C-alpha cells in the first residue's frame, strides 16, 4: 500500500493533495460554450421547472457539503432549500410532495440512513437526484437521476476530496436548475461558470501553502479542545473543520456560527483556547466581513489563540490574528472549496503527529451501512 499512497504518509494526505484535480474532474465535460450539459442525469427539464422546494438529505461530511450549497442554490434559483440529516428527515413526517426535489448526497452511495430517506421521499412522490461518487451503488440506483463526483475512489475514512466534489457537483446542479428555470441571463451563467473553472488552480495554490498549517499542527499536537467559527458559508466550513479533527485526532472540537458567539459559546473562551476563524471576503456584501473581524477581536480580548483563514490582501484581520492563513480571492459562494483545505491539513497533520492511524480512525467505518 505504500506505493498506492503515492509517497504520502496516508491515503488521507494523498487525497487532500489530489483536490485540485478532483475539482477539475468534477467539472470536466459538463460545461460547454457557456452552457451546462447535464443530460447524463436523464431528468426531464420540465420537471426541474415544476419544483417548488428542494430538500437535501445526507450525513456527516456530505451533510456539511449540503449546508454549503444551500446558500448557493437558494441565491441562484430562488427556490427554498432545506438541508437535513437523513436520519432526522426520515422519522419526523416531513412535508414532501411531487413538487419537491430531494438531493441525496453520499460519497459511497451505500449509507443506510441516507438510503432510507431516499425511499421515504420517493414514497411521498418526490423526485430524487443522487450526488454520489461510487458508480452503480445503491443510492443512485434507487434515485430518479444521478450526478457523479468523478473524483476517483476515496480510501481514507475521513472524507476530503469527495467533500470538494460534492460541493462542485451540487453547484453544477444548482446552476443547471437556474439555467433551465430561466433565473439568469445566459451571460451571467457563463460568467459564474468561468469563475468556477478557475477554482482548481486556486485549490492548488492553497495546497502549495500546506507547510505553514503542517507546522501549526505539530506545534499544537497536545491541544485538548479546538473551536471553529464561521459565518454564512463559513459556518458549515467550521462544522466540517471540527468534524475532521474529532474523527481522526480525537480532540474535542466544535464548530459555531460566528453570530451565535455572544449567545453562549463565548463562555468557553479563556486564556490560550485555540480558535480557527473563517473570515468572509472583504469584497462581499452585507458587511459580514467586519462583523467577523469584530468576533476575532472579542475572543482575542478574552485570551483566545486566534488562527484566521482570510483572503489574500485582507489586512483588517492582522491586528487580531495570532496566525493568518491565506487563501486566494474568489466569489463568496466558492470560498468553501478553498477555506476547508487548511482545516483538513491541520487535522491530518495533527493526527499524524500524535502517531494515530489517520486512515482508519477508531470506531469508524468508511461507509455506514446500518441505521
Ligand atoms: C466523513 O469524514 C465521515 N467519515 C462521514 O461523516 C461520512 O461523510 C458520512 O458517513 C456519509 O458518508 P457517505 O457520503 O458515503 O454517505
Boltz pocket constraint, residues with backbone or C-beta under 6 A from the ligand:
constraints:
  - pocket:
      binder: B
      contacts: [[A, 59], [A, 60], [A, 61], [A, 62], [A, 105], [A, 106], [A, 107], [A, 108], [A, 109], [A, 110], [A, 111], [A, 114], [A, 157], [A, 158], [A, 159], [A, 160], [A, 247], [A, 364], [A, 365], [A, 366], [A, 367], [A, 368]]
      max_distance: 6.0
